[in-house]
């Protein structure tokens, strides 16, 4: 699977392979025994290394439209959708919560960057853990990429995680498509104090 990173005419270098080819060795003789043993089933063949190579391939890559580009677009191309959820909506201070964002469909999934998520200052956010479930299905790259954000609430109270967008260029619709996550409410109760030792 090839994902072009720029528009224009791109040329793929030829592929080369060396393979062993069997060539029948012919002996000139009127002897019927020699003709019998010239049969390819009985040998009289030798292996020769032969190099094969295809012609260079040219691909014309069209640019993405420059009009109506969503502000959060980061290069996602394909038929992609996003879903997001919290593993719990009620917790205690210093008790971690996981926010998962799953992007699914067909397209350049392995090139997707993490969505930008803004959290309140009372929530400590760590860089996401990324897991892929991507395969070649019917000659297309399809599956999902999941981002897991670890969030640790440091103060009690109601915390709101604002909704965030995911934008991609849909190749079938030939237009940009934006999906928006829900807004998340997290109730944080006072937990036991953590004292440094």
Helices and strands as residue ranges (DSSP letters): E 8-12, E 16-24, H 32-37, G 40-42, E 45-53, E 57-61, E 78-86, E 90-92, E 96-107, G 109-111, E 123-125, E 129-137, E 140-153, E 157-161, E 165-170, E 175-180, E 184-189
